[in-house]
Amino acid sequence: MNCAHCGTILPEQANFCLQCGAVQQTKVVDKLVCNVVFRQVDEKWSLFGKEICRFEAVGEDGATIAVSDKFTLTGFEIYGPNEKNRKYKAAFDGLVKKLLAEGWKQTEKAGKQWFELQFQQS
């Protein structure tokens, strides 16, 4: 980068010019953030109800970044997918692997449900 005042070549993160002392404007780069949510995408008729669901990584603007494989949730599972159920955990783990492969990193922020994680693009 160059000094905006005198044109001297400076290191990228310089706050002041080494030649003239002028304050430099540094660019703040916002990192993209996404949250994992649980969504119903379809339903099948059943006496007790069957919902076709998946996990989705959704950006702050509402755009879907990645999705898990679909799975069926029965009407008995009123609190949503249980972490101990292998099919739900496998779908969730598949989504996390996709995000990690695309350069996302998990943040420390998490929601109330076991699957409500936040990721930040690195």
C-alpha positions as CSV (number, residue, x, y, z in Angstrom):
1,M,0.0,0.0,0.0
2,N,1.1,3.6,-0.6
3,C,0.7,6.6,1.7
4,A,-2.4,8.6,0.7
5,H,-0.5,11.9,1.5
6,C,3.0,11.5,0.1
7,G,2.9,8.2,-1.9
8,T,5.6,6.3,0.1
9,I,5.3,2.6,-0.1
10,L,4.2,1.2,3.3
11,P,3.5,-2.2,4.9
12,E,-0.1,-3.3,4.4
13,Q,-1.2,-2.8,8.0
14,A,0.6,0.6,8.6
15,N,-1.4,3.1,10.6
16,F,1.0,6.0,10.0
17,C,3.3,6.9,7.1
18,L,7.0,6.2,7.9
19,Q,8.0,9.2,5.8
20,C,5.6,12.0,6.5
21,G,3.7,10.7,9.6
22,A,0.2,11.0,8.0
23,V,-2.5,8.7,9.4
24,Q,-3.4,5.9,7.0
25,Q,-6.9,4.5,6.5
26,T,-7.0,0.8,7.1
27,K,-9.5,-1.4,5.4
28,V,-11.7,-3.4,7.8
29,V,-12.7,-6.6,6.2
30,D,-15.9,-8.1,7.6
31,K,-15.8,-11.9,7.7
32,L,-18.9,-13.7,6.5
33,V,-20.9,-15.5,9.2
34,C,-23.5,-18.3,8.8
35,N,-25.7,-20.1,11.3
36,V,-26.9,-23.7,11.2
37,V,-30.7,-24.0,11.3
38,F,-33.2,-26.9,11.1
39,R,-35.8,-26.6,8.4
40,Q,-38.8,-28.6,7.2
41,V,-38.7,-28.9,3.4
42,D,-41.6,-31.3,2.8
43,E,-44.0,-33.6,4.5
44,K,-45.5,-37.0,3.9
45,W,-48.9,-38.1,5.1
46,S,-48.9,-40.4,8.1
47,L,-51.1,-41.1,11.0
48,F,-48.5,-39.5,13.3
49,G,-47.0,-37.1,10.8
50,K,-43.7,-37.4,8.9
51,E,-41.7,-34.2,8.1
52,I,-38.9,-34.2,5.5
53,C,-36.2,-32.0,7.0
54,R,-32.6,-30.9,6.7
55,F,-30.0,-28.7,8.3
56,E,-29.0,-25.6,6.5
57,A,-26.2,-23.1,6.9
58,V,-27.7,-19.7,6.4
59,G,-25.9,-16.4,6.0
60,E,-26.8,-13.2,7.8
61,D,-28.6,-12.0,4.6
62,G,-30.8,-15.2,4.7
63,A,-29.0,-16.8,1.8
64,T,-28.5,-20.6,2.0
65,I,-24.8,-21.4,1.9
66,A,-24.9,-25.2,2.3
67,V,-27.5,-27.9,3.1
68,S,-27.4,-31.4,4.6
69,D,-28.9,-34.5,3.3
70,K,-32.7,-34.8,3.9
71,F,-34.1,-36.9,6.7
72,T,-37.5,-37.9,8.1
73,L,-38.7,-36.6,11.4
74,T,-41.8,-38.2,12.9
75,G,-44.6,-36.5,14.8
76,F,-43.4,-38.1,18.0
77,E,-40.2,-35.9,17.9
78,I,-41.9,-32.7,19.0
79,Y,-38.6,-31.1,20.2
80,G,-36.9,-31.5,16.8
81,P,-34.0,-33.8,15.9
82,N,-32.4,-35.6,18.7
83,E,-28.6,-35.6,18.7
84,K,-28.4,-39.2,19.8
85,N,-30.2,-40.4,16.7
86,R,-27.6,-41.5,14.1
87,K,-29.5,-40.4,11.0
88,Y,-29.8,-36.8,12.3
89,K,-26.2,-36.7,13.6
90,A,-25.0,-38.0,10.2
91,A,-26.8,-35.4,8.3
92,F,-25.5,-32.7,10.6
93,D,-21.9,-34.0,10.5
94,G,-22.1,-34.0,6.6
95,L,-23.1,-30.4,6.6
96,V,-20.3,-29.4,9.0
97,K,-17.8,-31.3,6.8
98,K,-19.0,-29.3,3.7
99,L,-18.5,-26.1,5.6
100,L,-15.1,-27.0,6.8
101,A,-14.0,-28.1,3.3
102,E,-15.2,-24.7,2.0
103,G,-13.0,-22.8,4.5
104,W,-15.5,-22.1,7.2
105,K,-14.5,-22.3,10.9
106,Q,-16.8,-22.9,13.9
107,T,-17.1,-19.9,16.3
108,E,-17.8,-20.2,20.0
109,K,-21.3,-18.9,19.6
110,A,-24.0,-21.5,19.8
111,G,-27.8,-21.6,20.2
112,K,-30.0,-23.5,22.6
113,Q,-30.3,-26.6,20.3
114,W,-27.3,-28.9,19.8
115,F,-27.2,-28.1,16.1
116,E,-27.4,-24.3,16.3
117,L,-23.8,-23.5,15.6
118,Q,-22.2,-20.5,14.0
119,F,-19.4,-20.6,11.4
120,Q,-17.2,-17.8,10.1
121,Q,-15.4,-17.7,6.8
122,S,-11.7,-17.7,7.3
